[in-house]
């Protein structure tokens, strides 16, 4: 390296002050290490040190806390309008806006879930109902098709053994067909019809049950006339059988005779109770004369004795039961009739131990050789 070049570099660096700080001259108004001073033309500048200030005590401060981050608002979601009653809404005072928004969002979500669940349930019910209706229609159609394709069976004969067994439980009276008393046929028909009403026998089984108890002459008559009365076969009508039966065993002449007997029925010497029994026995032979309550009452009152009939006409009974009750009350007992019999002077009093129709003891054992005693009218009767 050339020498001159090196020295020149060093000098130049020394003059330029690269290696150390440059001192400022006081006379020039520059202080070493201090702020620049103004230059004074009169003399040197005196540097005064800065005043020393006392230390300042600062008041204690509270420790700084980290502020919470601001709440992050959720993204807006589509909400359904909720109908909230005014009293159910929480007051706005003291409630955070974010909390209120969160509550509204939750309520809207719950409402949406409930609505969706109800819609799903209703849809499921409608589907189940539609399936049930479709199933019922399918079953009905299948049943109709099966009935249409089923073979037609011939009608089965009616079995009447069960009805005959039930009819025999009531112990019906048999009919032998005797013509001693023509009323027996009509009474037998009435008893059989009463049994039919009790057991609720159907119309097509009445003839089979009734003919089961026919005996002797009546059974022979039924076998001989069964085909003539029912030529078409099958169950016979009860009215047709009853008409033929009464024509055979209760002829029209006997019916007219009983009707006349009922038409001329009067009480006579019968009591009110016996007259009532005879009235009830004969009235069934003349149904046209007693078909109403008024006719029954008039016929009963008309047959009473004149004394009771006149009194009943004054009472004017409305029903048959009322007329019967009044007639029994107005009728006098036999003891009262005996006490009210008049005693005629000159005649002997009836025997005390017997009836007035009985002859006196003197006439019972009358001998042929002994004449009967003669009663003289002039002889006075004893007085009691």
C-alpha positions as CSV (number, residue, x, y, z in Angstrom):
1,X,0.0,0.0,0.0
2,X,1.4,3.4,-0.7
3,X,2.2,5.4,2.3
4,X,1.0,8.7,1.3
5,X,-2.4,7.3,0.6
6,X,-2.7,5.9,4.1
7,X,-1.7,9.0,5.9
8,X,-3.8,11.1,3.9
9,X,-6.7,9.0,4.8
10,X,-5.9,9.2,8.5
11,X,-5.5,12.9,8.5
12,X,-8.5,13.5,6.7
13,X,-10.5,11.3,9.1
14,X,-8.9,13.1,12.0
15,X,-9.7,16.5,10.8
16,X,-13.2,15.5,9.9
17,X,-13.7,14.1,13.4
18,X,-14.9,10.6,12.6
19,X,-13.3,8.9,15.5
20,X,-14.3,11.2,18.4
21,X,-16.8,13.9,19.2
22,X,-15.9,17.4,18.2
23,X,-15.5,19.8,21.0
24,X,-17.2,23.0,20.9
25,X,-15.4,26.0,21.9
26,X,-16.8,28.0,24.7
27,X,-15.8,31.2,23.1
28,X,-17.9,30.4,20.2
29,X,-20.9,29.8,22.4
30,X,-21.0,26.1,22.1
31,X,-20.9,23.9,25.2
32,X,-19.6,20.5,25.2
33,X,-22.3,18.0,25.7
34,X,-25.0,20.7,26.3
35,X,-27.6,22.5,24.3
36,X,-26.4,25.1,22.0
37,X,-25.9,28.6,23.5
38,X,-26.2,31.9,22.0
39,X,-23.0,33.7,21.3
40,X,-22.3,36.8,23.2
41,X,-20.2,39.5,21.7
42,X,-19.1,41.0,25.0
43,X,-17.6,38.1,26.7
44,X,-17.8,34.5,27.7
45,X,-21.2,32.9,28.4
46,X,-21.8,31.5,31.7
47,X,-23.6,28.2,31.8
48,X,-26.1,27.7,34.6
49,X,-27.1,24.2,35.5
50,X,-30.9,23.5,35.5
51,X,-32.7,23.6,38.8
52,X,-33.2,20.3,40.5
53,X,-36.9,19.7,41.1
54,X,-38.1,17.6,44.1
55,X,-39.6,14.3,43.2
56,X,-43.4,14.3,42.6
57,X,-45.3,11.5,44.3
58,X,-48.2,10.2,42.1
59,X,-51.4,8.9,43.7
60,X,-51.9,5.2,43.6
61,X,-53.9,4.0,40.6
62,X,-56.2,1.0,40.4
63,X,-54.8,-1.9,38.4
64,X,-55.9,-1.9,34.9
65,X,-58.2,-4.8,33.9
66,X,-58.6,-6.2,30.5
67,X,-61.9,-5.1,29.0
68,X,-64.1,-7.9,27.8
69,X,-64.5,-8.3,24.1
70,X,-67.7,-6.9,22.6
71,X,-70.4,-9.5,22.1
72,X,-70.6,-11.0,18.7
73,X,-74.1,-10.6,17.3
74,X,-75.5,-13.8,15.7
75,X,-76.4,-13.6,12.1
76,X,-80.0,-12.7,11.5
77,X,-82.3,-15.7,11.0
78,X,-85.8,-15.8,9.5
79,X,-88.3,-15.7,12.4
80,X,-92.0,-16.1,12.5
81,X,-94.1,-13.5,14.1
82,X,-95.1,-14.4,17.7
83,X,-98.2,-13.3,19.4
84,X,-97.0,-12.5,22.9
85,X,-99.5,-11.1,25.4
86,X,-98.5,-7.7,26.7
87,X,-98.4,-9.0,30.3
88,X,-96.1,-11.9,29.3
89,X,-93.4,-9.7,27.7
90,X,-90.6,-8.8,30.1
91,X,-90.0,-5.2,30.9
92,X,-87.3,-3.4,28.9
93,X,-85.9,-1.7,31.9
94,X,-82.8,-3.5,33.1
95,X,-82.8,-6.2,30.4
96,X,-80.0,-6.3,27.8
97,X,-81.0,-5.9,24.2
98,X,-79.0,-9.0,23.2
99,X,-80.7,-11.1,25.8
100,X,-84.1,-10.0,24.6
101,X,-83.2,-10.8,21.1
102,X,-81.9,-14.2,22.1
103,X,-85.2,-15.0,24.0
104,X,-87.3,-13.9,21.0
105,X,-85.2,-16.1,18.7
106,X,-85.6,-19.1,21.0
107,X,-89.4,-18.6,21.3
108,X,-89.7,-18.3,17.5
109,X,-87.7,-21.5,17.1
110,X,-89.9,-23.4,19.6
111,X,-93.0,-22.1,17.9
112,X,-91.7,-23.3,14.5
113,X,-90.9,-26.7,15.9
114,X,-94.4,-27.1,17.5
115,X,-96.1,-26.0,14.3
116,X,-94.1,-28.4,12.2
117,X,-94.8,-31.3,14.7
118,X,-98.6,-30.6,14.6
119,X,-98.6,-30.4,10.8
120,X,-96.7,-33.8,10.7
121,X,-99.1,-35.4,13.2
122,X,-102.2,-34.1,11.2
123,X,-100.7,-35.4,8.0
124,X,-100.1,-38.8,9.6
125,X,-103.6,-39.0,10.9
126,X,-105.1,-38.2,7.5
127,X,-102.9,-40.8,5.8
128,X,-104.0,-43.4,8.4
129,X,-107.7,-42.5,7.9
130,X,-107.3,-42.7,4.1
131,X,-105.7,-46.1,4.4
132,X,-108.5,-47.4,6.7
133,X,-111.2,-46.2,4.3
134,X,-109.4,-47.8,1.4
135,X,-109.1,-51.1,3.3
136,X,-112.8,-51.1,4.3
137,X,-113.8,-50.4,0.7
138,X,-111.6,-53.2,-0.5
139,X,-113.1,-55.6,2.0
140,X,-116.6,-54.6,1.0
141,X,-115.8,-55.0,-2.6
142,X,-114.3,-58.4,-2.0
143,X,-117.3,-59.5,0.0
144,X,-119.7,-58.4,-2.7
145,X,-117.7,-60.2,-5.3
146,X,-117.6,-63.4,-3.2
147,X,-121.4,-63.3,-2.6
148,X,-122.0,-62.8,-6.3
149,X,-119.7,-65.7,-7.2
150,X,-121.0,-68.0,-4.4
151,X,-123.3,-70.8,-5.5
152,X,-127.0,-70.4,-4.7
153,X,-128.0,-73.0,-2.1
154,X,-131.6,-74.3,-2.0
155,X,-133.8,-73.2,0.9
156,X,-133.4,-75.4,3.9
157,X,-136.6,-76.8,5.6
158,X,-137.6,-75.0,8.8
159,X,-136.9,-77.1,11.8
160,X,-139.6,-76.7,14.4
161,X,-138.4,-79.3,17.0
162,X,-137.0,-76.5,19.2
163,X,-140.2,-74.6,19.2
164,X,-142.3,-77.7,20.0
165,X,-139.9,-78.4,22.9
166,X,-140.5,-74.9,24.2
167,X,-144.2,-75.2,23.7
168,X,-144.4,-78.5,25.8
169,X,-142.6,-76.7,28.7
170,X,-145.8,-74.7,29.3
171,X,-147.8,-77.9,29.7
172,X,-150.5,-77.2,27.1
173,X,-153.9,-78.9,27.5
174,X,-154.5,-81.6,24.9
175,X,-157.6,-81.6,22.8
176,X,-159.4,-84.9,22.0
177,X,-162.2,-83.6,19.8
178,X,-165.1,-84.4,21.9
179,X,-168.5,-82.9,20.9
180,X,-170.0,-83.1,24.4
181,X,-169.4,-79.4,25.1
182,X,-168.8,-77.3,21.9
183,X,-167.3,-74.5,24.0
184,X,-164.3,-76.6,24.7
185,X,-162.9,-76.0,21.2
186,X,-163.1,-72.3,21.5
187,X,-161.5,-72.4,25.0
188,X,-158.7,-74.6,23.8
189,X,-157.9,-72.1,21.0
190,X,-157.8,-69.2,23.5
191,X,-155.5,-71.1,25.8
192,X,-153.1,-72.0,22.9
193,X,-153.0,-68.4,21.7
194,X,-152.1,-67.3,25.2
195,X,-149.2,-69.7,25.3
196,X,-148.0,-68.4,21.9
197,X,-147.9,-64.9,23.2
198,X,-146.0,-65.9,26.3
199,X,-143.3,-67.8,24.4
200,X,-143.2,-65.4,21.5
201,X,-143.8,-68.1,18.9
202,X,-143.3,-67.1,15.3
203,X,-146.2,-67.2,12.9
204,X,-144.8,-70.1,10.8
205,X,-144.5,-72.4,13.9
206,X,-147.9,-72.0,15.5
207,X,-149.7,-74.7,13.6
208,X,-146.9,-77.2,14.2
209,X,-147.0,-76.6,17.9
210,X,-150.8,-76.6,18.2
211,X,-151.3,-79.8,16.2
212,X,-148.7,-81.6,18.3
213,X,-151.2,-81.9,21.2
214,X,-154.2,-83.1,19.2
215,X,-155.4,-86.5,20.3
216,X,-157.9,-89.2,19.3
217,X,-160.7,-87.7,17.1
218,X,-159.0,-84.4,16.7
219,X,-155.7,-86.0,15.5
220,X,-157.6,-88.1,13.0
221,X,-159.4,-85.0,11.7
222,X,-156.1,-83.2,11.2
223,X,-154.4,-86.0,9.3
224,X,-157.4,-86.3,7.0
225,X,-157.7,-82.5,6.2
226,X,-154.0,-81.4,6.4
227,X,-153.5,-81.7,2.7
228,X,-156.8,-80.1,1.8
229,X,-156.1,-77.1,4.1
230,X,-152.5,-76.6,2.9
231,X,-152.2,-77.8,-0.7
232,X,-149.1,-75.7,-1.5
233,X,-147.1,-77.3,1.4
234,X,-144.7,-75.7,3.8
235,X,-145.7,-73.9,7.0
236,X,-149.4,-73.3,7.3
237,X,-151.0,-70.0,8.2
238,X,-152.5,-70.0,11.8
239,X,-155.6,-68.0,10.8
240,X,-156.5,-70.6,8.2
241,X,-156.1,-73.4,10.7
242,X,-158.1,-71.7,13.4
243,X,-161.0,-71.0,11.0
244,X,-161.2,-74.6,9.9
245,X,-160.8,-75.9,13.5
246,X,-163.6,-73.7,14.9
247,X,-165.9,-74.6,11.9
248,X,-165.5,-78.3,12.9
249,X,-165.5,-78.2,16.7
250,X,-167.4,-74.9,17.4
251,X,-170.1,-74.5,14.8
252,X,-171.9,-71.3,14.1
253,X,-175.1,-72.5,15.7
254,X,-173.4,-72.9,19.0
255,X,-171.8,-69.5,18.7
256,X,-175.1,-67.9,18.1
257,X,-176.6,-69.7,21.0
258,X,-173.9,-68.4,23.3
259,X,-174.2,-64.9,22.0
260,X,-178.0,-65.0,22.7
261,X,-177.3,-66.3,26.2
262,X,-174.9,-63.4,26.9
263,X,-177.4,-60.9,25.4
264,X,-180.2,-62.0,27.8
265,X,-177.9,-62.4,30.8
266,X,-179.4,-60.8,34.0
267,X,-178.5,-61.0,37.7
268,X,-181.8,-62.5,39.0
269,X,-181.2,-64.2,42.3
270,X,-177.4,-64.3,41.8
271,X,-175.1,-62.2,43.9
272,X,-173.1,-59.5,42.3
273,X,-170.0,-61.6,42.5
274,X,-171.6,-64.6,40.8
275,X,-173.2,-62.4,38.2
276,X,-169.8,-60.9,37.4
277,X,-168.2,-64.4,36.9
278,X,-171.0,-65.4,34.5
279,X,-170.7,-62.1,32.7
280,X,-166.9,-62.6,32.1
281,X,-167.4,-66.2,31.0
282,X,-170.0,-65.4,28.3
283,X,-168.7,-62.1,27.0
284,X,-165.9,-63.7,24.9
285,X,-168.6,-65.3,22.7
286,X,-170.0,-61.9,21.7
287,X,-166.9,-59.7,21.1
288,X,-168.9,-57.2,19.1
289,X,-171.0,-56.3,22.2
290,X,-168.1,-55.6,24.5
291,X,-165.4,-54.1,22.2
292,X,-165.3,-50.9,24.2
293,X,-165.2,-50.0,27.9
294,X,-168.4,-48.1,27.6
295,X,-170.3,-51.0,26.1
296,X,-169.0,-53.4,28.8
297,X,-170.2,-51.0,31.6
298,X,-173.6,-50.5,30.0
299,X,-174.2,-54.2,29.5
300,X,-173.2,-55.0,33.1
301,X,-175.4,-52.4,34.6
302,X,-178.3,-53.4,32.4
303,X,-178.3,-56.9,33.8
304,X,-178.4,-55.9,37.5
305,X,-181.5,-56.1,39.6
306,X,-183.8,-53.1,39.3
307,X,-183.1,-51.7,42.7
308,X,-179.3,-51.7,42.2
309,X,-179.6,-50.6,38.6
310,X,-181.6,-47.5,39.5
311,X,-179.0,-46.5,42.1
312,X,-176.1,-47.1,39.7
313,X,-177.8,-44.9,37.1
314,X,-177.8,-42.1,39.7
315,X,-174.1,-42.6,40.4
316,X,-173.4,-42.9,36.6
317,X,-170.2,-45.1,36.7
318,X,-167.7,-44.5,33.9
319,X,-165.9,-47.8,33.9
320,X,-166.8,-51.5,34.4
321,X,-164.6,-51.8,37.5
322,X,-166.4,-48.8,39.1
323,X,-169.8,-50.3,38.3
324,X,-168.9,-53.6,39.8
325,X,-167.5,-52.0,43.0
326,X,-170.6,-49.9,43.5
327,X,-172.9,-52.9,42.9
328,X,-171.1,-54.9,45.5
329,X,-171.4,-52.0,48.0
330,X,-175.1,-51.5,47.4
331,X,-175.9,-55.2,47.7
332,X,-177.2,-56.2,51.2
333,X,-176.0,-59.4,52.9
334,X,-178.3,-62.4,53.4
335,X,-178.5,-61.8,57.2
336,X,-179.8,-58.3,56.7
337,X,-182.4,-59.6,54.2
338,X,-183.7,-62.1,56.8
339,X,-184.0,-59.5,59.5
340,X,-185.9,-57.2,57.2
341,X,-188.5,-59.9,56.2
342,X,-191.9,-58.7,57.4
343,X,-193.9,-60.7,59.9
344,X,-197.6,-61.0,59.0
345,X,-200.1,-61.3,61.9
346,X,-202.0,-64.6,61.8
347,X,-199.2,-66.6,60.1
348,X,-196.5,-68.6,61.7
349,X,-193.0,-67.3,61.8
350,X,-190.5,-69.3,59.7
351,X,-188.5,-71.9,61.4
352,X,-185.5,-70.4,63.1
353,X,-183.0,-73.1,62.4
354,X,-183.7,-73.5,58.7
355,X,-184.9,-71.7,55.6
356,X,-188.4,-70.3,55.1
357,X,-189.0,-72.9,52.3
358,X,-188.7,-75.8,54.6
359,X,-192.0,-77.3,55.8
360,X,-192.8,-77.4,59.5
361,X,-191.9,-80.5,61.4
362,X,-195.5,-81.6,61.7
363,X,-195.8,-82.1,57.9
364,X,-192.6,-84.2,57.7
365,X,-193.8,-87.4,59.4
366,X,-197.5,-87.3,58.6
367,X,-199.3,-90.6,58.9
368,X,-202.0,-91.7,56.5
369,X,-204.3,-92.6,59.4
370,X,-203.7,-89.3,61.2
371,X,-205.0,-86.2,59.6
372,X,-202.9,-83.2,59.3
373,X,-203.5,-80.5,61.8
374,X,-205.7,-77.6,60.8
375,X,-204.9,-74.1,61.6
376,X,-207.8,-72.0,62.5
377,X,-207.7,-68.4,61.4
378,X,-209.6,-67.3,64.4
379,X,-206.9,-68.6,66.7
380,X,-204.8,-65.7,67.7
381,X,-201.1,-66.0,66.9
382,X,-198.8,-65.8,69.9
383,X,-197.2,-62.5,70.6
384,X,-193.6,-62.1,71.2
